Amino acid sequence: MGDIIKAACPCGLTSKQIYRGIGFGYFETGYFCEPAYCDTCGIVEGKDASKSFSKCPSCRSKVKFYNPQLNEQEEETTGEPAFSHYLAGKKQWHCPKCKQDTLKFENLGCWD
């Protein structure tokens, strides 16, 4: 089970819905999604955190995850992911569009 979240910043950046966490298909695919950003393109979106390298869909450069532990991994992960509540620990995050710590995540609901 996971959360549906959306990123928004006063500068005008708004993400699409991000299906954070795992769904029923995780045990077949190993896919789990976490919010990530590209400073070059100024976007926030959900990326597969089980991969060792996730690319921006626009410029194809490496994205950064908001969860700092995921930026440190150098290999693809296997097994059940350990979810943390890192998003609740901070009120404002880095916005890749205006480069300020003014981005907020809004919880829209849950998904399976």
Secondary structure in CASP SS format (residue, H / E / C, confidence):
PFRMAT SS
TARGET T0000
AUTHOR 0000-0000-0000
METHOD secondary structure of the structure
MODEL  1
M C 1.00
G E 1.00
D E 1.00
I E 1.00
I E 1.00
K E 1.00
A E 1.00
A E 1.00
C C 1.00
P C 1.00
C C 1.00
G C 1.00
L C 1.00
T E 1.00
S C 1.00
K C 1.00
Q C 1.00
I E 1.00
Y E 1.00
R E 1.00
G E 1.00
I C 1.00
G C 1.00
F C 1.00
G C 1.00
Y H 1.00
F H 1.00
E H 1.00
T H 1.00
G C 1.00
Y C 1.00
F C 1.00
C E 1.00
E E 1.00
P E 1.00
A E 1.00
Y E 1.00
C E 1.00
D C 1.00
T C 1.00
C C 1.00
G C 1.00
I E 1.00
V E 1.00
E E 1.00
G E 1.00
K E 1.00
D E 1.00
A C 1.00
S C 1.00
K C 1.00
S C 1.00
F C 1.00
S C 1.00
K E 1.00
C C 1.00
P C 1.00
S C 1.00
C C 1.00
R C 1.00
S C 1.00
K E 1.00
V C 1.00
K E 1.00
F E 1.00
Y C 1.00
N C 1.00
P H 1.00
Q H 1.00
L H 1.00
N H 1.00
E C 1.00
Q C 1.00
E C 1.00
E C 1.00
E C 1.00
T C 1.00
T C 1.00
G C 1.00
E C 1.00
P C 1.00
A C 1.00
F C 1.00
S C 1.00
H C 1.00
Y H 1.00
L H 1.00
A H 1.00
G H 1.00
K C 1.00
K C 1.00
Q C 1.00
W E 1.00
H C 1.00
C C 1.00
P C 1.00
K C 1.00
C C 1.00
K C 1.00
Q C 1.00
D C 1.00
T C 1.00
L E 1.00
K E 1.00
F E 1.00
E E 1.00
N E 1.00
L E 1.00
G E 1.00
C E 1.00
W E 1.00
D C 1.00
END
